[in-house]
Amino acid sequence: MTNRLLQGFRALDMTDEKGFVCGKVLAAMGVDVIKVERPGGDSSRNIPPFVDNDPDPEKCLLWLIYNTDKRGITLNLETAKGQDLFKELVKVSDFIIESFTPGYLESIGLDYDALSRLNRRIIMTSLTPFGQKGPYSRFKGGELIASAMSGVLLSNGYADRAPVKEALDANYFHANGAAVLGSVMAHYHREATGEGQQVDVSAQEVSASRNTNNILPYLFDKRMLKRSGDCQWLGLNPARWIWECKDGYVWHNLMGGKVGAPANRALSQWMDEDGIENPLREIKDWNTFDRSTVTMEEKTVREKAIAEFFLRHTKKELDTEGRRRGINAAVANTPDEVVEHPQLKARNYWVELEHAELGRSMQYPGHFFLSTETTTKIQRRAPLVGEHNKAVYQELLGLSDSEVEELKDNGVI
């Protein structure tokens, strides 16, 4: 299994940290993704954390994890020669991925309309905070701004406190997923018609699509849902689903009806065996249990007992014994527990990549999905600054060693 889903196609990746993942996924699917950086390296290389806490642009962990399988070149798009070189690269490419402020590429003659005249098959995927059009299109923005302006931020946290940011860059991950999907759909259209197109992804819009649980109640009955912290809203009653245990946290939810009945009975039996006060015992028919009819007083009493139960047990006990009994409690794993997780190991999820320049190998998440007929595992570490200048400019544009050196001396690459 050596073939890749999109083997034989090429992409020019001009994104900053907002769009790295799009190129990473395309590269994992076999696209020859060429990361284009400014001479000296992309500014995103200075974003912490770093390997061994050493603030070296070649040790930026964000860069290393999100640019695997890509080749890397440097190119100064502010120069006429740099723009000419980029146009020549476009002629032999299939995709462009970019995250510049709308209007910038047009100002230097590298917008989609100009480039499509050079290569009518080219697909340009643009991932920006607010999209290519509209009164906010040229505003600066980031992941947290997209979260705030889409309403997602206001949905996170506890109702009596300020809202909190989602962990990591969830909104950008989703936006990059949309960018990959748009790119692939445009690719299939191109294969059928011979025509490329521009894919326009707005991080705000993608983020807003994740907020339908709040938007729909407002659209239908003008009701504003409150932040529910460690609870899930069902009707007018929030049901708790994050619990502290002896050495961490678990997710558990008392589900209603026949679906939740087996797990609820198993939990009640375990609580009885632990000898703690068990108000769940009062529920005689779990098959007809309806969470939406539970009073706040009943909810408070039951949750107090369940909380005491979880505090008596470790994550390992709740994972192993809980699965045996069928109570459906999922432990909240720490990073080291994720790395050692037997399910991920059984699927060969982790990949070791050699970093000769660091004198070590590093372990990476190996794939976004698996395919029976093609490989989607990452195979190569992220590029060093300008690592593939000579190979790319000579292979694709036919430049000589002396011409490449001259471009470097003149600050073009």
C-alpha positions in Angstrom: 0.0 0.0 0.0 2.2 2.8 -1.3 -0.2 4.9 -3.4 -1.8 8.0 -1.9 -5.2 9.4 -2.6 -4.1 12.6 -4.3 -0.7 11.5 -5.4 0.6 13.4 -8.5 -0.9 16.8 -7.6 1.0 19.9 -6.2 0.0 22.7 -3.9 1.7 26.0 -3.0 1.0 26.7 0.7 1.2 30.4 1.6 -0.7 30.2 4.9 0.3 31.3 8.3 -0.7 29.4 11.4 -4.4 29.9 10.5 -4.1 27.5 7.6 -1.2 25.1 8.3 -3.5 22.1 8.9 -5.2 22.3 5.5 -1.8 21.8 3.8 -0.9 19.2 6.3 -3.9 17.1 5.5 -3.5 17.5 1.7 0.1 16.4 2.1 -0.9 13.4 4.0 -3.2 12.5 1.1 -0.3 12.6 -1.3 -0.3 16.2 -2.6 3.2 17.6 -3.1 2.7 20.6 -0.7 5.4 23.2 -1.0 5.4 25.6 2.0 6.3 29.1 0.8 8.0 31.2 3.5 9.5 34.6 3.4 13.4 34.7 3.3 14.6 34.0 6.8 11.5 32.0 7.7 7.8 32.4 8.5 6.9 34.5 11.5 4.9 31.6 12.9 8.1 29.8 13.7 8.5 32.2 16.6 5.3 31.0 18.3 5.9 29.0 21.5 6.3 26.3 22.8 9.7 25.1 21.5 11.7 21.9 21.7 13.6 21.9 25.0 12.2 25.4 25.6 14.8 26.8 23.2 13.3 29.7 21.2 14.9 28.7 17.9 12.7 29.0 14.8 13.7 25.5 13.8 12.4 24.2 17.1 8.9 25.6 17.1 6.6 22.8 18.0 3.6 24.4 16.2 5.6 24.5 13.0 6.9 21.0 13.4 3.5 19.3 14.0 1.5 21.2 11.4 3.9 21.2 8.5 4.7 17.5 8.2 5.1 16.0 4.7 5.6 19.4 3.2 8.6 20.6 1.2 9.8 24.1 2.1 11.1 27.1 0.0 11.7 30.8 0.7 10.4 33.5 -1.6 10.0 37.2 -1.3 6.6 38.1 -2.8 7.3 41.8 -2.3 9.8 41.8 -5.2 9.0 41.7 -8.9 11.3 38.8 -9.4 9.7 36.9 -6.5 6.3 37.5 -8.0 7.5 36.3 -11.4 8.9 33.1 -9.8 5.7 32.5 -8.0 3.7 32.8 -11.2 6.0 30.2 -12.8 5.3 27.9 -9.9 1.6 28.4 -10.3 1.8 27.2 -13.9 3.0 23.8 -12.7 0.8 23.5 -9.6 -2.8 22.4 -8.9 -3.7 24.1 -5.6 -2.8 27.4 -3.8 -3.6 27.7 -0.1 -3.4 31.2 1.4 -4.5 33.1 4.5 -3.5 36.7 3.6 -5.8 39.6 4.3 -8.2 39.9 1.4 -6.9 42.5 -1.1 -3.2 41.8 -0.4 -2.6 39.3 -3.2 -4.5 41.6 -5.6 -2.2 44.4 -4.7 0.8 42.5 -5.8 -0.8 40.9 -8.9 -1.2 37.4 -7.4 -4.9 37.2 -6.8 -7.1 34.3 -8.1 -8.3 36.2 -11.2 -4.7 36.9 -12.3 -3.3 33.5 -11.5 -6.3 31.6 -13.1 -5.4 33.3 -16.4 -2.0 31.6 -16.1 -3.4 28.3 -15.1 -7.2 27.8 -15.6 -7.1 24.6 -13.6 -5.6 26.3 -10.5 -7.7 26.0 -7.3 -7.0 28.8 -4.7 -8.3 28.0 -1.2 -8.4 31.2 1.0 -8.8 30.8 4.7 -9.3 34.1 6.5 -11.1 35.4 9.7 -14.1 36.8 7.9 -13.9 35.7 4.3 -13.2 37.5 1.0 -16.3 39.8 1.0 -18.3 41.8 3.4 -17.7 44.9 5.7 -15.4 42.8 8.0 -13.5 41.0 5.3 -10.3 43.1 5.7 -10.4 43.2 9.5 -7.6 41.5 11.4 -8.6 38.4 13.4 -7.6 35.2 15.1 -9.0 32.0 16.5 -10.3 33.7 19.7 -11.9 36.5 17.7 -13.7 34.1 15.4 -14.9 32.2 18.5 -16.2 35.4 20.1 -17.9 36.9 17.0 -19.6 33.6 16.1 -21.2 33.3 19.5 -19.2 30.1 20.5 -17.1 31.9 23.1 -20.2 33.0 25.0 -21.4 29.4 25.2 -18.3 28.2 27.1 -17.9 28.2 30.9 -20.2 28.8 33.8 -23.2 31.1 33.7 -22.1 33.1 36.8 -18.6 33.7 35.5 -16.9 35.2 32.4 -16.9 33.0 29.3 -13.8 30.9 28.6 -11.8 30.0 25.5 -12.0 26.5 24.1 -8.9 24.5 24.6 -6.2 24.7 21.9 -7.4 26.1 18.5 -10.7 24.2 18.0 -12.1 26.9 15.7 -9.1 26.9 13.4 -9.1 23.1 13.2 -12.7 23.1 12.1 -12.0 25.9 9.6 -9.1 23.9 8.2 -11.3 20.9 7.9 -13.7 23.0 5.8 -10.8 24.3 3.7 -9.7 20.7 3.0 -13.2 19.6 2.1 -13.7 22.7 -0.2 -10.4 22.0 -1.9 -11.1 18.4 -2.6 -14.6 19.1 -3.8 -13.2 21.8 -6.1 -10.6 19.3 -7.3 -13.3 16.8 -8.3 -15.2 19.5 -10.1 -12.0 20.4 -11.9 -11.4 16.8 -12.9 -14.9 16.8 -14.5 -14.8 20.2 -16.1 -11.1 21.2 -16.4 -11.8 24.5 -14.5 -10.4 25.6 -11.2 -12.1 28.0 -8.8 -11.5 29.9 -5.6 -12.6 28.3 -2.3 -13.5 31.0 0.3 -13.5 29.9 3.9 -14.4 32.3 6.7 -13.3 31.2 10.2 -16.2 33.2 11.7 -18.8 31.4 9.5 -17.3 27.9 10.3 -17.3 28.7 14.0 -20.9 30.0 13.8 -21.9 26.6 12.3 -20.7 25.0 15.5 -23.1 27.1 17.5 -26.4 25.8 16.2 -27.4 24.5 19.6 -27.7 28.1 20.7 -28.8 29.8 17.5 -31.7 27.5 16.8 -33.5 28.0 20.1 -33.2 31.8 19.5 -34.5 31.6 15.9 -37.5 29.5 16.9 -38.6 31.0 20.2 -36.2 33.8 21.0 -34.8 31.9 24.0 -31.1 32.5 25.0 -29.4 29.5 26.5 -27.1 30.0 29.4 -23.6 28.7 29.7 -23.8 25.4 31.6 -20.2 24.7 32.7 -19.9 21.0 33.4 -23.6 20.3 32.6 -25.6 19.6 29.5 -28.9 21.3 28.9 -31.9 19.1 28.4 -35.1 21.1 28.1 -35.0 23.5 31.1 -32.8 21.3 33.3 -29.0 21.1 33.1 -27.6 17.5 33.6 -24.1 17.3 35.0 -21.6 15.3 32.9 -18.1 16.1 34.2 -17.2 14.6 37.5 -14.1 14.6 39.7 -12.6 11.3 40.8 -9.7 10.3 43.0 -7.0 11.2 40.5 -8.7 13.3 37.8 -12.0 13.6 36.0 -14.5 11.5 34.1 -17.4 12.1 31.8 -20.6 10.4 32.7 -24.2 11.2 31.9 -27.5 9.8 33.3 -29.2 9.1 30.0 -33.0 8.7 29.9 -35.2 5.9 28.6 -34.2 2.4 27.4 -30.9 3.7 26.0 -29.6 4.8 29.4 -31.3 2.2 31.5 -28.6 -0.5 31.5 -25.8 1.9 32.5 -28.0 3.6 35.1 -28.9 0.4 36.8 -25.2 -0.7 36.8 -24.2 2.6 38.4 -26.9 2.3 41.1 -25.8 -1.3 41.8 -22.1 -0.3 42.2 -23.1 2.6 44.5 -25.0 0.1 46.7 -22.0 -2.2 46.8 -19.9 0.8 47.9 -22.3 1.3 50.8 -23.0 4.9 50.1 -26.4 6.6 50.3 -28.0 5.9 47.0 -31.1 7.9 45.9 -30.9 6.3 42.5 -32.4 3.2 44.2 -35.7 5.0 44.4 -36.1 4.9 40.6 -37.9 1.6 40.0 -38.2 1.7 36.2 -35.1 3.1 34.4 -36.7 2.3 31.0 -39.2 5.2 31.6 -36.7 7.6 33.3 -37.1 11.1 31.7 -34.4 13.6 32.7 -36.6 16.6 31.5 -39.1 15.9 34.3 -36.5 15.7 37.1 -37.0 18.5 39.7 -34.0 20.6 40.8 -34.3 19.1 44.3 -34.1 15.6 42.9 -31.2 16.5 40.7 -29.2 18.1 43.5 -29.7 15.0 45.8 -28.7 12.5 43.1 -25.7 14.4 41.8 -24.4 14.8 45.4 -24.5 11.0 45.8 -23.0 10.3 42.3 -20.2 12.9 43.1 -19.3 11.0 46.3 -19.2 7.7 44.4 -16.8 9.0 41.7 -14.5 10.5 44.4 -14.1 7.0 45.8 -12.5 5.6 42.6 -9.5 6.2 40.4 -9.6 6.7 36.7 -8.3 3.2 36.1 -11.0 1.7 38.2 -13.7 3.6 36.5 -12.2 2.7 33.1 -11.7 -1.0 33.6 -14.4 -2.0 36.1 -16.7 0.6 34.7 -16.5 -0.9 31.2 -17.0 -4.4 32.7 -20.2 -3.2 34.4 -21.3 -1.0 31.5 -21.7 2.3 33.3 -20.2 4.2 30.3 -17.9 6.6 32.2 -15.1 7.9 30.0 -11.9 9.1 31.8 -10.4 12.5 30.9 -6.9 11.4 29.8 -3.8 13.5 30.3 -1.3 13.8 27.4 0.9 11.0 28.7 -2.1 8.7 29.0 -3.1 9.5 25.5 0.4 8.6 24.2 0.2 5.3 26.0 -3.5 4.5 25.2 -3.9 0.9 24.1 -6.5 1.8 21.4 -4.2 4.2 19.7 -1.3 1.8 19.9 -3.4 -1.0 18.5 -4.2 1.2 15.4 -0.6 2.1 15.0 -1.6 5.8 15.4 1.8 7.1 16.5 4.7 7.6 14.0 8.4 8.2 14.8 10.0 10.8 12.6 13.8 11.4 12.5 15.1 14.9 13.2 18.8 14.6 12.4 19.3 18.3 12.9 18.0 17.9 16.5 19.9 14.7 17.1 16.7 12.8 18.0 13.5 11.3 16.7 10.1 12.6 17.7 6.7 10.9 18.0 3.7 12.3 16.0 0.0 11.6 15.6 0.2 9.5 12.4 -3.0 10.1 10.5 -6.4 11.9 10.3 -8.1 8.8 8.9 -7.1 5.4 7.5 -7.9 4.0 4.0 -7.8 0.4 3.0 -6.3 1.0 -0.5 -4.0 4.0 0.1 -1.7 5.2 2.8 -2.5 8.4 4.7 0.2 8.2 7.4 2.6 11.1 7.7 6.1 10.2 6.4 8.4 13.3 6.7 9.2 15.9 9.2 8.4 19.6 8.6 10.9 21.5 6.4 13.8 23.6 7.7 13.9 27.2 6.5 14.5 27.1 2.7 15.5 23.4 2.9 14.2 22.6 -0.6 15.0 25.8 -2.4 17.5 24.2 -4.7 15.4 21.1 -5.4 12.2 22.9 -6.1 13.6 25.8 -8.2 15.7 23.4 -10.2 13.2 20.6 -10.6 10.1 22.7 -11.4 11.6 25.9 -13.0 14.9 24.5 -14.4 17.1 27.1 -12.6 20.8 26.4 -12.3 22.9 26.4 -9.1 24.3 29.8 -10.0 20.8 31.2 -10.6 19.5 29.9 -7.3 22.6 31.4 -5.5 22.0 34.8 -7.2 18.4 34.8 -6.1 19.5 34.2 -2.6 22.2 36.9 -2.7 19.6 39.4 -4.0 17.1 38.6 -1.2 14.6 37.1 -3.6 14.7 33.6 -1.9 
